[in-house]
Amino acid sequence: MTDYLLIHGAWHGGWCWDRVAKLLWERGDRVFAPSLTGLGDRRHLLAPDVDLSTHVNDVLAVMETEELSNVVLCAHSYGGAVALQAADQAHERIAALVLLDALLPQDGRSLLDLDSEERRNAILSRALDTPQGQVLPPAPAVIYALASADDVAWVDRRCVAQPLKTFQEKAAITGAWQQIPVLAYAATQRFQPPDFRSIAALLAKDGHFTVSELASGHDAMIDAPEDVAALLAATAGRIGNRPGARHAAQPA
């Protein structure tokens, strides 16, 4: 039996992992797919102080409360910034880290810092002031290149505003996460922005990551749950076969 901890991306919630979780449960594994504070079924907890550290602490709390060890930690999109920092603080609990079309944070820089000035200004121009703090409205799900129109509509119904501070807070990373024995990155093929394929290409040169592609839209866990479940199971199967610390490259 393998324990999986699945971290969703911006605007989403734990609900987006339902199809993958069902497949893993049917294998006899345990799956934890929490919604981060202010999102999904925890949208009522949105508050002005919700930031990236809040979400990192959400993940750490699940690992501690559920007494997880040798867990396979998988993160999607924005969730990569959350999971990698949580992994940096609790690497001894994690047997494998899987990043799915995920962002790689850098120490001392926010996610907005990693964008061009033009793109950063475009993002900030969409921010709204609310009693719960500044938020970014959800992006229209059509941009995720999902195969099913029903899935596009479903994602549009379920996504909620993202706390802006999660994009503004600077990351704090020591590099301890590189001690995780098994590292994997998967980029999707149908999502048009090249950001994640660029990260995959960088990590492929490092050699410590196993890098692959999925023939899906950005929300691969919705678009191709069988492929994502197979990727996770294959990664779990490599646990114990790659001893030693990892020293993965960081994007410039």
Secondary structure in CASP SS format (residue, H / E / C, confidence):
PFRMAT SS
TARGET T0000
AUTHOR 0000-0000-0000
METHOD secondary structure of the structure
MODEL  1
M C 1.00
T C 1.00
D E 1.00
Y E 1.00
L E 1.00
L E 1.00
I E 1.00
H C 1.00
G C 1.00
A C 1.00
W C 1.00
H C 1.00
G C 1.00
G H 1.00
W H 1.00
C H 1.00
W H 1.00
D H 1.00
R H 1.00
V H 1.00
A H 1.00
K H 1.00
L H 1.00
L H 1.00
W H 1.00
E H 1.00
R C 1.00
G C 1.00
D C 1.00
R E 1.00
V E 1.00
F E 1.00
A C 1.00
P C 1.00
S C 1.00
L C 1.00
T C 1.00
G C 1.00
L C 1.00
G H 1.00
D H 1.00
R H 1.00
R H 1.00
H H 1.00
L H 1.00
L C 1.00
A C 1.00
P C 1.00
D C 1.00
V C 1.00
D C 1.00
L H 1.00
S H 1.00
T H 1.00
H H 1.00
V H 1.00
N H 1.00
D H 1.00
V H 1.00
L H 1.00
A H 1.00
V H 1.00
M H 1.00
E H 1.00
T H 1.00
E C 1.00
E C 1.00
L C 1.00
S C 1.00
N C 1.00
V E 1.00
V E 1.00
L E 1.00
C E 1.00
A E 1.00
H E 1.00
S C 1.00
Y C 1.00
G H 1.00
G H 1.00
A H 1.00
V H 1.00
A H 1.00
L H 1.00
Q H 1.00
A H 1.00
A H 1.00
D H 1.00
Q H 1.00
A C 1.00
H H 1.00
E H 1.00
R H 1.00
I E 1.00
A E 1.00
A E 1.00
L E 1.00
V E 1.00
L E 1.00
L E 1.00
D C 1.00
A C 1.00
L C 1.00
L C 1.00
P C 1.00
Q C 1.00
D E 1.00
G C 1.00
R C 1.00
S C 1.00
L C 1.00
L H 1.00
D H 1.00
L H 1.00
D C 1.00
S C 1.00
E H 1.00
E H 1.00
R H 1.00
R H 1.00
N H 1.00
A H 1.00
I H 1.00
L H 1.00
S H 1.00
R C 1.00
A C 1.00
L E 1.00
D E 1.00
T E 1.00
P C 1.00
Q C 1.00
G E 1.00
Q E 1.00
V E 1.00
L E 1.00
P C 1.00
P C 1.00
A C 1.00
P C 1.00
A H 1.00
V H 1.00
I H 1.00
Y H 1.00
A C 1.00
L C 1.00
A C 1.00
S C 1.00
A H 1.00
D H 1.00
D H 1.00
V H 1.00
A H 1.00
W H 1.00
V H 1.00
D H 1.00
R H 1.00
R H 1.00
C C 1.00
V C 1.00
A C 1.00
Q E 1.00
P E 1.00
L C 1.00
K H 1.00
T H 1.00
F H 1.00
Q H 1.00
E C 1.00
K C 1.00
A E 1.00
A C 1.00
I C 1.00
T C 1.00
G C 1.00
A H 1.00
W H 1.00
Q H 1.00
Q H 1.00
I C 1.00
P C 1.00
V E 1.00
L E 1.00
A E 1.00
Y E 1.00
A E 1.00
A E 1.00
T E 1.00
Q C 1.00
R C 1.00
F C 1.00
Q C 1.00
P C 1.00
P C 1.00
D H 1.00
F H 1.00
R H 1.00
S H 1.00
I H 1.00
A H 1.00
A H 1.00
L H 1.00
L H 1.00
A H 1.00
K H 1.00
D H 1.00
G C 1.00
H C 1.00
F E 1.00
T E 1.00
V E 1.00
S E 1.00
E E 1.00
L E 1.00
A C 1.00
S C 1.00
G C 1.00
H C 1.00
D C 1.00
A H 1.00
M H 1.00
I H 1.00
D H 1.00
A C 1.00
P H 1.00
E H 1.00
D H 1.00
V H 1.00
A H 1.00
A H 1.00
L H 1.00
L H 1.00
A H 1.00
A H 1.00
T H 1.00
A H 1.00
G H 1.00
R C 1.00
I C 1.00
G C 1.00
N C 1.00
R C 1.00
P C 1.00
G C 1.00
A C 1.00
R C 1.00
H C 1.00
A C 1.00
A C 1.00
Q C 1.00
P C 1.00
A C 1.00
END
